[in-house]
Amino acid sequence: MPNPFDSRRLAEAQARLRVLEDEQRVAEAIFRTTQPVMVTDARAHILRVNQAFCDIMGYRPEEMLGNTPKMFRSNHHDAAFYATMVETIQRTGQWSGEVWDRRKSGDVFPKWMTITAVPDASGTVTHMIACYTDLAERQRAREEIERLAFHDVITGLANRALLHERLSEATRQAGSSGEYAALLLLDWDDFRSLNDSLGYPQGDALLRLAGQRICACVRASDTVARPGGDEFAIVLHPTSDRRDQAAAQTEAMGTRILQALAEPCHIGGTDYQGSASMGVVLFADEQLDANALLKQAELAMYEAKHNSRGSLHFFDSQLEQAVSERMRIERELRAGIAAGQLRLHYQPQVTMQEGRHLAVVGAEALVRWQHPRQGLIAPGRFIALAEETGLIAALGRWVLQTACKQLAVWKGRPAFADLVLAVNVSAAQFLEPGFTQQVLELLASTCAPPGRLKLELTESLLVQNAEAVIATMSALQAHGVQFSLDDFGTGYSSLAYLKRLPLQQLKIDQGFVRDLETDGNDATIARSIAALARGLGLTVIAEGVETAGQRDLLAAMGCTTYQGYYYSRPLALQDFEAWCLRQAGVAA
């Protein structure tokens, strides 16, 4: 008969065996992980390594077994380092830290190592287990992150963030050494056309090639960066404590770079030859930060583009003063629009009737700025700035609204009810989303007669989006609004578009009228415009008429509507109305 006690002990032993087998399987699975593991005895002789350890160190297992980890030492650490490691393990049973070891190939690399002492039941250490993490991959990852953070993806050059650091470093060096450093900022003159014609991949190829050519011109100590777009920046480190010498050296370097960039290149199966414009700023102290230096170089670069493409221009105090003045005017104009400082003046538009009787048919509304300190400012001083800064939209809305209000007032006064008021509309304003609705709402809210509003457009508008322009004109004309093409013949005239435009009038530019009596070419152009207008069923008006001789020549060409100082300069509202009343029934 079986002994129950023996059966119970057998079952317990079998259970313990299963637990030991499970633990053994788990230990083997852990040992086969991708983390490198090494097992030594208490005297640090290697007993076992896993495959991950062999992979990281480059040894076969049989080359390591029986040896000690000293075979991996790189001499990166001193004896005190290892003494501290042993003392810590003896005291706490564990040590963790960064260790630089040597692979079989001889490469030295960092790894994070954790050593754990394994004691027996009596507490005596019998084994030690070392687990490793290769820090080289982490280091490479950190380096890649840093590269992406501080280098341009397309060219591999320094990006704007690293450029700022290098500029700050250069200003510190210049300040301490007393020598001049330089910042060169260049921009391709016609990069957009390359992108549009050949595509963005070819544009990127050109940027890479440009970066290579620039780097080939400078020294290893200099910094070449691509802040963005088609711009490149070069920081030249101190070379001279004399400004004239530093300027000469920098100009020579800049000229060499521009010449290298002007060399033909083969891009996308096409031979391409472009040019770049460069702005240069010299500095020898720490008073200006990176942003200020970049701004100065940018201003000088745009000056180079304005003067002669493919050239370089040094930043100077006069340019700085001009920029400061421009910024002041912009700031004051913005405040002036908000404060209601704009005024409308009206220049009469007249026609000759039978018996040479002068009749006022309308006026052109011309904006003025009533500056609180400088008085009345003509549009020539602020309209271009308003267009460049985007203020033209707000300014244009005010002019349109004021003109519509005035038309509504004149509608109730018989002497002025038939006048047509011409308003200049900029390309930016006309192409604004919702411009059609804006005009119609102004007409409705002011009760102005749409047929008395004439919008004057310039030829430059046609090259931006002709189809959109035609659609907007047609929508407004359907409500009675008239259109005149201003400055006709001065730039982008296209007869193909002209015949499609819903125009009522062509305007002969004052540039053709000014020398009409002495320049046969101007007379021929004016005559052709008048003939073209008649052929298209349009009226024609000449602006800038200042003499009776000009008026008579224009009349002989078939132009019978005029605007200019021969009749009147632009007038404030009350003066304009008084002038109109005086002209009623008066011979020319």
Number of C-alpha atoms within 10 A of each C-alpha: 3 6 7 9 8 10 11 11 11 12 11 12 12 12 12 12 12 12 12 12 12 12 12 12 12 12 11 12 10 13 20 16 13 13 16 22 24 23 21 22 18 15 11 17 18 21 17 18 22 19 19 18 23 18 13 16 19 14 15 14 16 10 9 19 16 15 14 15 14 10 12 16 14 16 11 13 12 8 9 9 11 11 10 12 16 15 13 14 16 13 9 10 16 19 19 16 11 14 20 18 22 19 19 14 9 12 10 17 18 18 20 15 20 17 21 18 20 16 14 9 6 6 8 11 16 14 19 23 19 18 18 21 19 17 17 14 13 13 13 11 12 12 12 13 12 11 17 14 15 19 22 19 13 12 19 16 24 25 23 19 14 20 24 19 12 21 24 18 15 27 26 16 19 23 18 12 14 16 20 27 27 26 24 28 30 31 21 21 16 13 17 14 11 16 15 10 10 15 13 13 12 18 21 17 16 23 21 16 17 21 21 16 17 22 18 12 14 18 11 9 9 15 21 25 29 26 20 11 11 19 17 25 28 24 20 23 22 22 15 18 15 12 15 11 13 20 19 11 16 23 17 12 17 26 16 15 21 22 15 16 22 16 12 12 16 13 18 14 9 10 9 14 12 16 20 26 26 32 27 29 24 22 21 24 19 16 10 13 13 19 12 11 23 22 13 24 26 22 24 27 28 19 21 23 22 11 13 12 18 21 21 26 23 21 21 14 9 9 15 14 11 11 14 12 12 15 13 12 17 18 11 13 21 16 12 17 15 12 9 11 15 19 18 19 19 23 24 27 24 19 18 17 13 6 8 11 14 19 20 21 17 24 21 22 23 20 22 21 21 16 14 9 6 8 10 14 15 13 14 9 13 19 17 12 18 20 16 12 12 12 19 21 19 14 20 20 17 18 21 22 19 17 24 26 18 15 26 20 15 17 18 10 11 9 13 18 16 17 20 21 24 24 23 20 20 19 20 16 19 20 17 12 10 11 15 17 13 15 18 16 13 19 22 13 13 17 15 22 20 23 15 21 23 23 22 21 22 20 19 18 17 20 13 13 12 15 14 13 18 17 14 18 20 19 15 20 18 11 12 15 21 24 23 24 22 22 22 21 20 14 10 13 16 12 10 8 13 15 10 11 19 19 23 18 21 24 25 27 20 19 14 22 24 17 14 22 14 9 12 11 12 17 20 14 16 26 19 14 21 25 17 16 20 16 10 13 12 16 20 23 23 26 21 19 22 19 15 12 12 20 22 14 17 24 16 11 17 17 25 19 23 27 26 20 15 14 18 16 16 21 18 15 16 10 13 19 15 11 15 16 14 10 14 13 10 11 12 13
